Amino acid sequence: MKPRIEAPGFEPNRQSLTAFVRQEKAFEWDWHHHPEFEMTWIRQGHGRRLIGDQMAPYAAGEIVLLGAHLPHTWISSPESQKNEAVVIQFRKFPPELLTLPEFSQVADLLRRAGGGLQFGGSDGLNGKLFDLTDKNGLAAWLALMDLLRRLANHSDVIPLAAATERHRRLHRVVSRLERVTAHIEENFRSALTVSDVARVAALTPNGFSRLFRRMTNQTFVAYRNARRIREACCLLSESDESITRIAGECGFENLANFNRQFRQILGMTPREYRRMHHRPPALAR
C-alpha cells in the first residue's frame, strides 16, 4: 500500500490492516475510537495527546500502541508547523492464532495495549514502521507481526492507563467534551451556536469557550466549520450536486462564507477540490 497523505480529519477506509502517512498543517481535536488496534509513530511535531483518561505531551519519535475502542486524539501545539505521523490500524488477530505458544508474547502485548502503551528509544523500529506503508496482503501482515514481536520484547514501555485523582478529573472534562462533540456531530448542519453546545456541556458560553479552547487548541466555531468542510469534501467528491446546494446542506448560510472557510482550511476553492477529487456517484459507492 503506497504512502498517502490524508486530508485533514479524514480516516482511511476500514480494512483488516491499513498503514498510512498522516501529514497535516495541524493535528486538531478529533476525539474518537474504532474497533481496530492502532499504532502511531510521530515523525514530526509535538503537542498533547489524550488517550482514555490520560493527557500527556508528545514529541517526535514516540510510538504508541492503542487497543480497540480506546478513545484518543492527538493535538499539535500551535507553534508546531510540521506535523507528520505513520499510523497503522489492524483488526485483532484470530484467537486460534494467539493461543499458540509461539504467539504468547504478542497476545500479552495486545492485552496490555487495552489501556495504551508508549514505547521509548524506538529508533530501530522507525524504518520498519514506514516500510509497512508500502506493503500489501500477507507481506504487510508478516511485517506487522515482526513489529509486534519487537515491541513485545521492548525494554522501555510505559502503560498509559492510570486511576489517579488527576486522571479522574480529566475524565470528567473529557466526558463533557464527548457529549459536546457528539452533539456537534449530530447537528453541525444546523445553525449551531456556542450557546447551544454550552448548554449540552452544562457551562456558561464563556466557560465553555475557555474549556474548549484549552483542550482543543481551537475555538468552537473553528471546530464546527472544519466538520462542515469535511462533510462538504465528501459531497464534492461523491455527488454531482451544485456547490451552492452543498454549502447549504453543510450548514453554511451563504456561498461566500463557505468559499472563504474552504480556502482557509484546505488552501483551495471548492471547485478546485472537486476537479481534483470528483468521482461519479456510481463509482463512489
C-alpha positions in Angstrom: 0.0 0.0 0.0 1.6 3.2 -1.1 2.1 6.0 1.5 -0.7 8.5 1.1 -1.4 11.9 2.6 -4.7 12.1 4.4 -6.8 15.2 4.1 -7.5 16.9 7.5 -9.7 14.9 9.7 -10.3 12.1 7.3 -10.0 8.4 8.3 -8.8 5.7 6.0 -11.2 3.1 4.7 -11.9 0.3 7.1 -9.7 -2.7 6.2 -8.2 -5.5 8.2 -4.8 -3.8 8.0 -4.2 -0.2 6.9 -0.9 1.7 7.1 -0.8 5.4 6.0 1.1 8.6 6.5 -0.8 11.4 8.3 0.6 14.7 7.3 -1.2 17.9 8.2 -0.7 21.6 9.0 -2.0 20.8 12.5 -3.3 17.8 14.3 -6.6 19.0 15.6 -9.0 17.7 18.2 -10.7 14.6 16.8 -11.8 12.5 19.8 -12.9 9.1 18.5 -12.5 5.4 18.9 -12.7 2.4 16.5 -12.6 -1.4 16.6 -9.1 -1.6 15.2 -5.9 -1.6 17.2 -3.8 1.5 16.3 0.0 2.1 16.3 1.2 5.7 15.8 4.7 6.8 15.3 5.2 10.6 15.5 7.7 11.5 12.8 7.5 15.3 13.2 5.7 17.7 15.5 4.8 18.0 19.2 1.8 18.8 21.3 -0.6 17.0 23.6 -2.3 13.6 23.3 -5.4 12.4 25.1 -5.9 8.6 25.5 -8.7 7.4 27.6 -8.4 9.3 30.9 -4.8 10.3 30.3 -3.4 13.5 28.9 0.4 13.9 28.3 2.7 15.8 26.0 4.0 14.0 22.9 7.1 14.7 20.7 8.7 13.4 17.6 10.0 9.8 17.9 7.4 8.3 20.2 5.5 5.2 19.3 2.1 4.5 20.9 0.0 1.3 20.7 -3.7 1.5 21.4 -6.2 -1.2 22.0 -9.6 -1.5 20.2 -12.2 1.1 21.2 -9.8 3.2 23.3 -10.8 6.9 22.8 -7.9 9.1 21.7 -6.8 12.2 19.9 -3.5 14.0 19.2 -3.5 17.8 19.3 -0.4 19.6 17.9 0.9 22.7 19.6 0.2 26.0 17.7 3.9 26.5 17.2 4.4 23.0 15.7 4.4 23.8 12.0 5.3 20.4 10.6 3.2 17.5 11.8 3.5 14.0 10.4 2.8 10.5 11.8 2.8 7.0 10.5 -0.4 5.2 11.6 -1.1 1.5 11.4 -4.6 0.2 12.1 -5.3 -3.5 12.3 -8.1 -5.8 13.4 -7.5 -8.3 16.2 -5.7 -11.5 15.3 -7.8 -14.7 15.3 -7.9 -16.2 18.9 -6.8 -19.6 17.5 -3.5 -17.9 16.4 -2.9 -16.0 19.6 -3.4 -19.1 21.8 -0.4 -20.8 20.1 2.8 -20.8 22.4 4.7 -19.0 19.6 2.4 -16.0 19.8 2.1 -15.7 23.6 4.3 -12.6 23.8 2.2 -10.8 21.1 -1.0 -11.9 22.7 0.2 -10.4 26.0 1.2 -7.2 24.3 -2.2 -6.8 22.7 -3.9 -7.4 26.0 -1.8 -4.7 27.7 -2.5 -2.3 24.8 -6.1 -2.1 26.0 -5.1 0.9 28.1 -2.5 2.2 25.7 1.3 1.7 25.7 4.1 4.1 24.9 7.5 2.9 23.7 10.6 5.0 24.1 14.0 4.7 22.4 12.5 3.0 19.4 14.7 4.3 16.6 15.4 0.8 15.4 11.8 0.3 14.5 11.2 3.6 12.7 12.2 2.3 9.3 10.1 -0.8 9.6 7.1 1.2 10.6 7.4 3.4 7.5 8.2 0.4 5.2 4.9 -1.1 6.2 3.0 1.6 4.4 4.4 0.2 1.2 3.4 -3.4 1.7 0.2 -5.3 0.8 -1.5 -8.5 1.8 0.4 -11.2 3.6 3.7 -9.2 3.4 2.0 -6.4 5.4 0.7 -8.8 8.0 4.1 -10.5 8.4 5.8 -7.1 8.7 3.2 -6.2 11.4 3.8 -9.4 13.3 7.5 -8.7 13.3 6.9 -5.2 14.6 4.6 -6.5 17.4 7.2 -9.2 18.3 9.9 -6.5 18.7 7.6 -4.3 20.7 6.6 -7.2 23.0 10.3 -7.5 23.9 11.0 -3.8 24.2 12.6 -2.7 27.4 11.2 0.8 27.6 7.4 0.6 27.8 5.1 2.9 29.7 1.4 1.9 30.4 -0.8 4.9 29.7 -3.9 3.9 31.8 -4.0 5.2 35.3 -6.6 5.9 38.0 -5.1 8.9 39.8 -7.3 11.8 41.0 -5.9 14.0 38.3 -7.0 11.5 35.7 -10.4 11.2 37.3 -10.8 15.0 37.0 -9.6 14.8 33.4 -12.1 12.0 32.7 -14.9 14.3 33.8 -13.7 17.0 31.5 -13.3 14.6 28.6 -16.7 13.1 29.2 -18.2 16.6 29.0 -16.3 17.2 25.7 -17.5 13.8 24.4 -21.1 15.0 24.9 -20.3 18.2 23.1 -18.6 16.6 20.1 -21.4 14.0 19.8 -23.9 16.9 19.7 -21.8 18.7 17.1 -21.6 15.6 15.0 -25.4 15.2 15.1 -26.2 18.9 14.5 -23.3 20.6 12.6 -25.5 21.0 9.5 -27.9 23.3 11.5 -27.4 26.8 12.9 -25.3 25.5 15.8 -24.1 28.2 18.2 -21.8 28.4 21.2 -24.8 28.8 23.5 -26.3 25.6 22.1 -23.3 23.5 22.9 -22.6 25.3 26.2 -26.0 24.0 27.4 -25.0 20.5 26.5 -21.8 20.9 28.5 -23.7 22.4 31.4 -21.5 25.5 31.3 -21.9 29.2 30.6 -20.9 30.2 27.0 -17.7 31.9 28.2 -16.8 29.0 30.5 -17.4 26.5 27.7 -15.4 28.6 25.2 -12.4 28.7 27.6 -12.5 25.0 28.3 -12.9 24.0 24.6 -10.0 26.2 23.5 -7.8 25.0 26.3 -8.5 21.3 25.5 -8.5 21.5 21.7 -6.3 24.5 20.8 -9.1 25.9 18.7 -12.4 27.7 19.1 -15.8 26.0 18.9 -16.6 27.9 15.7 -13.3 26.7 14.0 -14.1 23.1 15.1 -17.7 23.3 13.8 -16.6 24.8 10.5 -13.9 22.2 10.0 -16.5 19.5 10.5 -18.8 21.2 7.9 -15.9 21.4 5.5 -15.1 17.6 5.9 -18.7 16.9 5.0 -18.5 19.2 2.0 -15.4 17.4 0.8 -17.3 14.1 0.8 -20.2 15.6 -1.1 -18.0 17.4 -3.6 -16.1 14.2 -4.4 -19.0 11.8 -4.4 -22.0 13.7 -5.8 -23.0 15.9 -8.7 -24.9 18.4 -6.5 -24.2 22.1 -7.1 -21.6 23.8 -4.9 -24.3 26.2 -3.7 -26.5 23.4 -2.6 -23.7 21.6 -0.9 -22.8 24.7 1.1 -26.3 24.9 2.4 -26.6 21.2 3.2 -23.4 21.5 5.3 -24.6 24.4 7.4 -23.2 27.5 5.6 -25.7 30.3 5.3 -24.1 31.8 2.2 -21.7 30.7 -0.6 -19.2 33.5 0.1 -18.6 32.3 3.7 -18.4 28.7 2.5 -15.8 29.5 -0.1 -13.8 31.6 2.4 -13.8 28.8 5.1 -13.0 26.1 2.5 -10.0 28.0 1.2 -8.8 28.8 4.7 -8.8 25.1 5.7 -7.8 23.4 2.5 -5.9 26.1 0.6 -8.1 25.8 -2.5 -11.6 26.6 -3.6 -14.5 24.0 -3.6 -14.4 24.0 -7.4 -10.7 23.2 -7.4 -11.2 20.4 -4.8 -14.0 18.9 -6.9 -11.9 19.0 -10.0 -9.1 17.1 -8.2 -11.2 14.5 -6.3 -14.6 14.1 -8.0 -15.7 10.6 -8.7 -19.0 9.8 -10.4 -21.7 8.7 -7.9 -21.8 5.2 -9.3 -18.1 4.7 -8.6 -18.2 6.4 -5.2 -20.5 3.7 -3.8 
